[in-house]
Amino acid sequence: MIALQAVATESLKLKRTLAFWLALLAPLLVVALQVLMAYDRTLYIAEGENPWRMYAQGALVIWSLLMLPLFVTLETALVAQLEHANGGWKLLYALPVPRWCIYLGKQFASMALLALSWAMLLVWVVLGGWLLNLVRPELLGGWPVPWKDLLIWASMAYLCSWLLISIHTWVGLRFKSFIVALGFGIAMTVIGVVVINHELASYYPWTMTTLVANGFIEGDTMLNLGRDMPITELLCGALGGVAVALLGGWDVSRREAL
């Protein structure tokens, strides 16, 4: 019950904050870029292939490779700064609440913001596609929106991002400086761009999500497998995220003040 109250408290803190509005609007920038690129040049689609796949894949890959790592960095840092900026940790640690509950609230707040951003990405992708149909009907034609595949692959990509969220949540809470959290995220993102085509990309938290999102173009679903499911990325991302969250909670909770 105390843990749920901590999560609810964090949710109230985030209302009408920059972190909340970023979760709503940041995906729009990616989709707007993809819509402009699709409008400017013809989508190269194999005969019989749903053009929505190529269009949606472009948005998913741009989001997961370039925007998501920096977005997670910024969101988790903003969540942490709610306490760092105002000396709130001393007040929180003085409350009769287990410290691990405080960390859990921050962790779930970050995960909720990322879930919201993924949901908004799908909303903007569909709205952007409908806009393309209005201005250039020949691009997407009368093909239906692949709702099922979009939801499945976005959900798997989100699960893979748990490890990334947990790492940045710990960094944001552990270090008071906003610059440290931001610099760490930028450096890791640059490395991710370098290793994206290497076999290590399946184990690197800043690229795992991109590999899963890129598989969307194959049209694979859990019931129609054209290639292996991204088991490695899913296990490393989801289970690794839980493990790092537990370790991060232990590390932050044992400190007197941050």
C-alpha positions in Angstrom: 0.0 0.0 0.0 2.8 2.4 0.9 4.5 1.6 -2.4 1.3 2.4 -4.3 1.0 5.7 -2.4 4.6 6.6 -3.4 3.8 5.9 -7.1 0.6 8.0 -6.9 2.5 10.8 -5.3 5.0 10.9 -8.1 2.2 10.9 -10.6 0.7 14.0 -9.0 4.1 15.7 -9.0 4.5 15.2 -12.8 1.2 16.8 -13.7 1.7 19.8 -16.0 5.5 19.4 -15.8 7.9 19.6 -18.7 8.5 15.9 -18.4 4.8 15.1 -18.9 4.4 17.4 -21.9 7.6 16.0 -23.5 6.1 12.5 -23.3 3.1 13.8 -25.3 4.9 16.0 -27.9 8.4 14.5 -28.4 7.1 11.6 -30.6 5.3 14.2 -32.7 8.7 15.6 -33.9 9.8 12.2 -35.1 6.5 11.5 -36.9 6.5 15.0 -38.5 10.0 14.2 -39.8 8.9 10.9 -41.2 5.8 12.4 -42.8 8.0 15.1 -44.5 10.4 12.5 -45.8 7.6 10.2 -47.1 5.9 13.2 -48.8 9.2 14.4 -50.4 10.1 11.0 -51.9 8.2 7.9 -52.8 8.2 5.0 -50.4 9.8 1.9 -52.0 7.4 -0.9 -51.3 7.6 -4.5 -52.6 4.6 -5.6 -54.6 1.8 -6.7 -52.4 3.5 -5.1 -49.3 1.4 -2.9 -47.0 3.1 0.6 -47.4 2.0 1.5 -43.9 4.8 -0.9 -42.7 7.6 1.1 -44.4 6.2 4.4 -43.3 5.7 3.2 -39.7 9.1 1.5 -39.5 10.8 4.7 -40.4 9.2 6.5 -37.5 9.9 3.6 -35.1 13.5 3.3 -36.0 14.2 7.1 -35.9 12.5 7.2 -32.5 14.2 4.2 -31.0 17.7 4.9 -32.3 18.1 8.7 -32.1 15.3 10.2 -30.0 14.5 7.5 -27.4 17.9 7.3 -25.7 18.1 11.1 -25.3 14.4 11.3 -24.4 14.9 8.7 -21.6 18.0 10.6 -20.4 16.0 13.9 -20.2 12.9 12.4 -18.7 14.6 10.5 -15.9 16.8 13.5 -15.1 13.7 15.8 -14.9 12.0 13.3 -12.6 15.1 13.2 -10.3 15.5 17.0 -10.4 12.1 17.4 -8.8 13.9 16.5 -5.6 17.5 17.5 -6.4 16.6 21.1 -7.3 14.7 21.9 -4.1 16.6 19.8 -1.6 13.6 17.5 -1.4 15.5 14.4 -0.5 16.0 15.4 3.1 12.3 15.9 3.4 11.5 12.6 1.8 14.0 10.7 3.9 12.5 12.3 7.0 9.1 10.8 6.3 8.0 7.5 7.8 8.2 5.8 4.5 10.7 3.0 3.5 13.4 4.5 1.2 12.9 1.8 -1.3 9.3 2.9 -1.8 10.6 6.4 -2.7 12.9 4.9 -5.3 10.2 2.7 -6.6 7.9 5.7 -7.1 10.6 7.4 -9.2 11.2 4.2 -11.2 7.6 3.7 -12.0 7.1 7.4 -12.8 9.9 7.1 -15.4 8.5 3.9 -16.8 5.0 5.4 -17.1 6.3 8.4 -18.9 8.0 6.2 -21.4 4.9 4.0 -21.8 3.0 7.2 -22.5 5.5 8.3 -25.1 5.3 5.0 -26.9 1.5 5.2 -27.0 1.6 8.7 -28.3 4.1 7.7 -31.0 1.6 5.2 -32.3 -1.2 7.8 -32.2 1.0 10.3 -34.1 2.1 7.7 -36.6 -1.5 6.9 -37.5 -2.6 10.5 -37.6 0.5 11.3 -39.8 -0.4 8.4 -42.1 -4.0 9.7 -42.5 -2.6 13.2 -43.3 -0.4 11.6 -46.0 -3.5 9.9 -47.4 -5.1 13.3 -47.8 -2.2 15.1 -49.5 -0.7 12.2 -51.4 -3.2 9.3 -51.6 -0.9 7.3 -53.9 1.6 6.7 -51.1 -0.4 4.6 -48.7 -3.3 4.0 -51.0 -6.3 2.2 -49.5 -4.2 -0.2 -47.4 -5.4 -0.7 -43.8 -3.5 0.4 -40.7 -1.6 -2.7 -39.3 -2.9 -2.1 -35.8 -2.1 -5.5 -34.4 1.5 -5.5 -35.6 2.1 -1.9 -34.5 0.9 -2.7 -31.0 2.9 -5.9 -30.7 6.2 -4.4 -31.9 5.8 -1.2 -30.0 5.0 -3.2 -26.8 8.1 -5.4 -27.3 10.3 -2.4 -28.0 9.0 -0.8 -24.8 9.9 -4.0 -22.8 13.4 -3.8 -24.2 13.7 -0.2 -23.0 13.2 -1.2 -19.4 17.0 -1.7 -18.9 17.7 1.7 -20.5 15.1 3.3 -18.2 16.5 1.7 -15.1 20.0 2.7 -15.8 19.1 6.3 -16.4 16.8 6.4 -13.4 19.7 5.3 -11.2 22.1 7.8 -12.8 19.6 10.6 -12.5 18.9 9.9 -8.8 22.4 9.0 -7.8 24.1 12.1 -9.1 22.7 15.5 -8.2 24.1 17.3 -11.3 21.8 17.5 -14.3 24.8 17.8 -16.5 26.2 14.5 -15.4 23.0 12.6 -16.3 22.7 14.4 -19.6 26.3 14.0 -20.5 26.2 10.2 -19.7 23.1 9.8 -21.9 24.6 11.6 -24.8 27.8 9.7 -24.7 26.0 6.3 -24.5 23.8 7.3 -27.4 26.7 8.2 -29.6 28.3 4.9 -28.9 25.0 3.2 -29.8 25.1 4.8 -33.2 28.6 3.3 -33.7 27.8 -0.2 -32.6 24.3 -0.5 -34.1 25.5 -2.9 -36.8 27.7 -4.9 -34.5 26.7 -8.2 -32.9 27.0 -6.5 -29.5 24.1 -4.3 -30.4 21.7 -7.1 -29.1 23.2 -6.6 -25.6 23.7 -2.8 -25.6 20.8 -1.1 -23.8 21.0 1.9 -26.1 20.5 -0.2 -29.3 18.3 -3.1 -28.3 15.1 -1.2 -28.8 16.2 -0.2 -32.3 16.8 -3.8 -33.3 13.3 -4.8 -32.2 11.7 -1.8 -33.9 13.5 -2.5 -37.1 12.0 -6.0 -37.2 8.6 -4.5 -37.7 9.1 -4.2 -41.4 9.1 -8.0 -41.7 5.5 -8.1 -40.7 6.3 -10.7 -38.0 3.9 -11.2 -35.1 3.9 -13.8 -32.3 1.5 -15.9 -34.4 3.2 -15.4 -37.8 7.0 -15.7 -37.4 9.1 -15.0 -40.5 12.3 -14.9 -38.4 13.4 -15.5 -34.8 11.6 -13.5 -32.2 13.9 -10.9 -30.5 14.3 -13.2 -27.4 17.8 -11.9 -26.5 16.7 -8.3 -26.6 13.5 -9.0 -24.7 15.2 -10.9 -21.9 18.1 -8.5 -21.6 15.8 -5.5 -21.6 13.0 -6.6 -19.4 14.8 -8.8 -16.9 17.9 -6.6 -16.9 15.7 -3.6 -16.2 14.2 -5.3 -13.2 17.6 -6.3 -11.9 19.1 -2.8 -12.3 16.1 -1.2 -10.7 16.5 -3.4 -7.7 20.3 -2.7 -7.5 19.7 1.0 -8.0 17.0 1.1 -5.3 19.4 -0.6 -2.9 22.2 1.8 -3.7 20.2 4.9 -3.4 18.2 3.8 -0.3 21.4 3.1 1.8 22.6 6.7 1.4 21.7 9.3 4.0 20.9 12.0 1.5 21.4 12.7 -2.2 
